[in-house]
């Protein structure tokens, strides 16, 4: 059984030699801070380095983040591998109904998404009760079970069941991991560190594409090379029919290993994540919330590589403590001491709807996740081989290769967000990304409408369409893809964070589910490139929503989000806040410099 203390807290308090560059000479008591020291701590925080230099300034928090984002890698890998597996002839020979029926094919993708939607909703109260760290470890076990069922599937029921179980885990991990990273991170690099979640997702997609491409050649690319195709004609050629083109004894060419290996490989990074979390710290904000204040302070000291009495560490700890004390006192007043466990459990949901500021935050979190899906990214990721085949490429080889190149593009152009998100800001990147996605989708749709009926006769037009698919990927990868995870993880206060992020994450999974169900039908039935115009319309809506409704969260601490969103409280609430902060020495001071370098 896991120790009640994080392994990091079993070591002595950091000494002077453990402290990072820029160590403050101010010392403070962990129960109170004087106004002058508080002001100096604020000024020092606002002079911290952001961007690429800030990201590599503290390798400790970077290493913790890289391990935690393996949760995103699992999501990305499964997201990418499923589309490649579904087009393999050896998979079609084993599951002919799935291979042939676009509706059933969509449900194979969407069973995991439905599980993820449910998992993200259930994760909120579980993560509040047991902590971010323990919940991640439990979800790894659930993911291993789901992956094993898929890898060894001998019938459709095992395939669907495994994907649902894995989905429960992935939904929970995508809720917890960005929040865990945000709660550990200093504000000057929080956006970059949470954006690593998206980079890890893209790396998972990239690895899955190339692993699936490599294993697709095990035994050849055809189920039975000696059997001519008798299936529907595509681009002037007959295609594989799993009901008639498979010999009595099964495939003589492509091996079942061509799809079982890429499905099973995802268990390895899950094991690394599960074991690695034993050595990771608890969230200091969760520790404070459950009353383990000494551990919270020690964890902050460890994460910031500063002495436990350093003024900056103490100031951050007291800001967290103030929020916890205010929440606790205000909740006690509202419940009047009469609330049972159910009332306390439902309180965060009530608080999310109780004020205009909280409703605004919930709206921003949900629509960001909604647009992340309805701008069309996962339609291309899930069905990239199908899309590239429709644009004139060979479905067995060239389209899989083009899909792998798409994965490389996806990964490379997530890096600008990781490096510059905390320097440039969230709003500019979202608006630039929405504009680029709109133009690219309109171009692809127009080319499909004009030449899609005869790609072999219009090879150049097909190549231009494929180029714009890649351009779309460039703009989406540095904007809506990473920021969709960053914004919801940082905009809620401690009282509603786990519940709020749970709801916004469930929104992305439900949107993802809808996209997964309808995309194969849209691609096969809507004529004249209508699918691409449909997604382009949401890019326009995303731009308008960002411009008019989204505030800039760059460089704000998690404890400053109430002020940013204009949280309006009653006079009695304000009195409680002023008294708690005054008792801790947190005067209402302003930093002398609001810009980071």
ABEGO torsion letter per residue (X at the ends): XBBABBAAAABBBBBAAABBBGBBABBBBAABBBAAAAAAAAAAAAABBBEAAAAAABAAAAAAAAAAAAAAAAAAAAAAAAAAAAABAAAAAABAAAAABAAAAAAAAAAAAAAAAAAAAAAAAAAAAAEAAAAAAAAAAAAAAAAAAAAABABAAAAAAAAAAAAAAAAAAAAAAAAAAAAABBAAAAAAAAAAAAAAAAAAAAAAAAAAAAAAABGEABABAABBBABBBBGGBBBBBAAAABBAAEBABBBAAAAAAAAAAAAAAAAAAAAAAAABBBBAAAAAAAGBAAAAAAAAAAAAGBBAABAAAAAAAAAAAAAAAAAAAAAAAAAGGABBAAAAAAAAAAAAAABAAAAAAAAAAAAAAAAAAAAGAAAAAAAAAAAAAAAGBBAAAAAAAAAAAAAAAAAAAAAAAAAAAAAAEAAAAAAAAAAAAAAAAAAAAAAAAAAAABAAABAAAAAAAAAAAAAAAAAAAABAAAAAAAAAAAABBAAAAAAAAAAAAAAAAAAAAAAAAAAAAAAAABBGGAAAAAAAAAAAAAAAAAAAABBBABGBBAAAAAAAAGBBBBAAAAAAAAAAAAAAGBBBBBBABABBX
